[in-house]
Structure formats: C-alpha cells, structure tokens
Amino acid sequence: MTRRPPEWIEPLLTRLGTARAEDFTRLTTPAEGGRESAVLVLLGEQPGVGPDVLVLQRAANLRNHAGQPAFPGGAADPEDADVRATALREANEEVGLDPASVTVLAELPKLWIPVSDFVVTPVLAWWHDPHPVHPREPAEVAHVARLPVSELVDPANRLRVRHPSGWIGPAFSARGMLVWGFTAGVLATLLEMGGWARPWSPGRVLELPPSGATPAPSAGTEEADENALR
C-alpha cells in the first residue's frame, strides 16, 4: 500500500529532484559497463525517537566489506524488474523486510564503486509500516539497527576516517556502529539535502586499521590532502 510520506521528508524529495551523481561523489559513473546493483535507503520514524534510517552490519568473516555497516542491498538478479525490485528483494533476503511495508519515494543517481565495478542505485523509501527485522543469514549479516537521524547529525557523533590507502571520507559513530565508506558518503549528502545536518568539526580523524574493509574511494570520499567535506 502506498502511503504519503511525512512532511519532514518533503525537503529532501524536493532537493533530490535536481540531484546529480556529482552531489554524492567525485568519481564519474561510466556510461557503460559495471555490474548493476541497488541499495535501500529506508527512512522510518519511532515514537519518542524521531526519524531514523535502517542500516545493517556485515558479518566479520566476509571476504569483502567484512564487519562494515551498509544499507541493505546487492547485485541485480535477471528476474528483478528494476533497481527498486533489486533493493527490496535484497532487503527481504538480508533482514526480512516486508516489501509491502515500504513506499518507494525516489531513485538517487547511479554511483560507481571502482574496486568491485558495481554501479549502485540508492533507492530512497519510506517505512510506512515498520516491523521487527533481523539478520536472516548470520553468515552474511551480523546486526541490524535503526539509526536515529538525531544521533547521526549530532556533532559529537560525526568524524572522518583515513584508510591505510590514504583516502579520507565521512563517518558516523552511532549505536555502537562506525558507519563509513560508501554508506556514510550517501548519508552525509542526504542529511545535507534534507536540511537536517548540523555544523560539526571535520578535524576529528580516525585512522582505520589495515584490516579494514576494501580500500576503495566511494561516495563522499576525498583525497588525503583535502581538508573539508561537503
């Protein structure tokens, strides 16, 4: 069932009407090639907590992106009708999300992740009928959390991370999770576009250990010698 999203989402939807890939990343998405994939950026709301976003944490023993927080999502299957179908299918497979509880609102620009050659479409959705979710495949997903927007925009929870490869990108510390890489880059841009971001100091930089996830720039990342985030 389609439900009208709450008013607090409207400014974000208006801004996304003119969004370009350049708003999210400095990497140019190839006109051809790349493996089609999608992630679900699922916004919800909890009484007494306010707006939130659904994030999962990858299992620690995965070959790629081990232990890293991420939006639900993955590569497209031939049976998927479109990127929206991919995002909803993956969310169902990973955390048991009921597609009928979700109203898809918009598709963000396609973003390229060079190390895996994935071309990712973030799909923005409103969780109009929230229900319990959990890791359906513990070997792949270790944890699922609804991160409050109020905590993500808290200056005390914002920082940057420097990967051993040298690049620097935005990060969030919330509910015991360090969100960085592609997911943090998309979140940082959406928080700005929605008018929810608060001023914070980019001088706090955390050095990621060499055992961190795949060393590749992604949405919202910067060169090591630059000082400011958008």
C-alpha positions in Angstrom: 0.0 0.0 0.0 1.3 3.4 -0.9 1.4 5.9 1.9 2.1 9.6 1.8 5.5 10.3 3.5 5.6 12.7 6.5 6.3 16.4 5.9 9.9 16.1 7.3 10.9 14.1 4.2 9.5 16.6 1.7 12.5 19.0 1.6 14.7 16.0 0.8 12.5 14.8 -2.0 12.4 18.3 -3.5 16.2 18.6 -3.5 16.6 15.1 -5.0 14.6 16.3 -8.0 17.7 18.1 -9.2 20.3 15.8 -7.7 23.3 14.6 -9.8 25.9 11.9 -9.2 28.4 14.8 -8.6 26.5 15.7 -5.5 27.4 12.4 -3.9 30.9 11.5 -5.3 33.8 12.9 -7.3 34.0 9.7 -9.2 32.5 9.7 -12.7 30.0 6.9 -13.2 30.8 5.1 -16.5 28.3 5.5 -19.3 28.5 1.8 -20.0 29.6 -1.4 -18.1 29.7 -2.0 -14.4 27.6 -4.5 -12.5 24.1 -3.2 -11.8 23.1 -3.1 -8.2 21.0 -1.2 -5.7 20.7 -0.4 -2.0 17.7 0.5 0.0 17.9 3.8 2.0 14.9 3.2 4.3 13.7 6.1 6.4 11.4 5.4 9.2 10.2 7.1 12.4 9.9 5.9 16.0 7.8 7.4 18.8 10.0 9.4 21.2 13.0 8.9 18.9 12.0 10.6 15.6 13.3 9.9 12.1 15.7 7.0 11.5 17.4 5.0 8.8 17.9 1.3 8.6 21.5 0.0 8.5 23.0 -3.5 8.8 26.4 -4.6 9.7 28.2 -7.2 7.6 29.5 -10.3 9.2 33.1 -10.2 10.3 34.2 -13.2 8.2 33.1 -12.0 4.8 35.8 -11.7 2.1 34.6 -8.2 1.1 33.4 -5.4 3.4 33.8 -7.6 6.5 32.2 -6.0 9.6 31.3 -2.8 7.7 27.9 -1.1 8.2 25.9 -0.8 5.0 22.4 -0.2 3.6 20.6 -3.4 2.6 21.3 -4.2 -1.0 23.3 -6.0 -3.6 23.6 -7.0 -7.2 20.6 -7.2 -9.6 19.2 -10.6 -10.5 17.9 -11.3 -14.0 14.4 -11.7 -12.5 14.4 -8.2 -11.0 12.1 -5.8 -12.9 14.2 -2.8 -12.0 16.6 -1.4 -9.3 13.6 -0.8 -7.0 12.9 -4.5 -7.1 16.5 -5.3 -6.5 16.7 -3.1 -3.4 13.5 -4.6 -1.9 14.4 -8.2 -2.7 17.9 -7.8 -1.2 16.4 -6.1 2.0 14.0 -9.0 2.3 16.7 -11.6 1.9 19.1 -9.9 4.3 16.9 -8.6 7.1 13.4 -10.0 6.5 11.9 -6.6 5.4 8.4 -7.0 4.1 8.3 -5.1 0.8 4.6 -4.3 1.4 5.6 -2.2 4.4 7.6 0.2 2.2 6.7 3.1 0.0 9.5 3.8 -2.6 10.0 7.5 -3.0 12.9 8.1 -5.4 15.9 6.7 -7.1 19.1 8.5 -6.5 21.8 8.9 -9.2 23.8 5.9 -10.1 27.1 5.8 -8.2 30.2 3.8 -9.2 32.4 1.7 -6.9 35.6 1.1 -8.9 37.1 -1.7 -6.8 34.1 -4.0 -7.4 33.0 -2.3 -10.6 29.5 -2.0 -9.2 27.1 0.7 -10.4 24.9 1.3 -7.4 21.5 3.0 -7.4 20.4 4.0 -3.9 16.6 3.7 -3.6 15.0 6.0 -1.1 11.9 4.7 0.6 9.6 5.5 3.5 8.9 2.7 6.0 5.2 3.3 6.5 4.5 0.1 8.4 7.6 -0.7 10.5 8.0 -4.2 11.8 10.8 -6.2 13.5 13.8 -7.1 11.3 16.8 -9.3 12.0 19.7 -10.9 10.2 18.3 -13.7 8.1 21.7 -15.0 7.1 24.0 -14.6 10.1 26.9 -15.7 7.9 26.4 -12.5 5.9 24.7 -10.1 8.3 25.7 -9.7 11.9 23.5 -7.0 13.1 20.6 -4.7 12.1 19.9 -1.3 13.6 17.7 1.7 13.1 20.0 4.7 13.5 18.2 7.9 14.6 18.8 10.9 12.4 19.2 13.0 15.6 22.2 10.9 16.6 23.7 10.9 13.1 23.6 14.7 12.9 24.9 15.2 16.5 28.3 16.9 16.1 29.7 14.6 18.8 29.0 11.6 16.5 30.5 12.9 13.3 34.1 12.4 12.2 36.2 11.5 9.3 38.2 8.3 8.7 41.5 7.8 7.0 42.0 4.5 5.3 45.5 2.9 5.1 45.3 3.5 1.3 45.4 7.3 2.0 41.9 8.5 1.2 39.6 10.2 3.7 35.9 10.1 4.0 33.0 11.0 6.3 31.9 8.7 9.1 29.3 8.5 11.9 29.5 6.9 15.3 26.1 5.8 16.5 24.6 2.9 18.5 27.9 1.2 18.7 28.4 1.3 14.9 31.1 3.1 13.0 29.5 3.9 9.6 31.9 4.9 6.9 32.7 4.3 3.2 30.0 4.4 0.6 27.2 4.3 3.2 28.5 7.2 5.2 29.1 9.2 2.0 25.5 8.8 0.9 24.1 9.5 4.3 26.2 12.7 4.7 24.9 14.1 1.4 21.3 13.1 2.2 21.4 14.8 5.6 22.6 18.0 4.0 20.0 17.8 1.2 17.2 17.2 3.8 18.3 20.2 5.8 18.9 18.1 8.9 22.7 18.4 9.1 24.3 20.4 11.9 27.6 22.2 11.9 30.5 19.9 13.0 34.2 19.9 13.1 36.0 17.9 10.4 39.2 18.0 12.4 38.4 14.7 14.2 40.0 12.0 12.0 40.1 8.3 12.9 42.8 6.1 11.4 41.3 2.8 10.2 43.4 -0.3 10.8 45.0 -2.1 7.9 42.4 -4.9 8.5 39.6 -2.6 7.5 37.3 -3.1 4.6 38.2 -2.9 0.9 40.4 0.1 0.2 38.5 2.0 -2.4 37.1 5.5 -2.6 33.4 5.7 -2.8 30.5 8.2 -2.3 31.5 11.2 -0.3 35.2 10.4 -0.1 38.1 12.7 -0.6 41.8 12.8 -1.3 44.0 12.6 1.7 45.4 16.2 1.3 42.0 17.9 1.3 40.5 19.4 4.4 36.8 19.9 4.1 33.8 17.7 3.5 30.7 18.9 1.6 
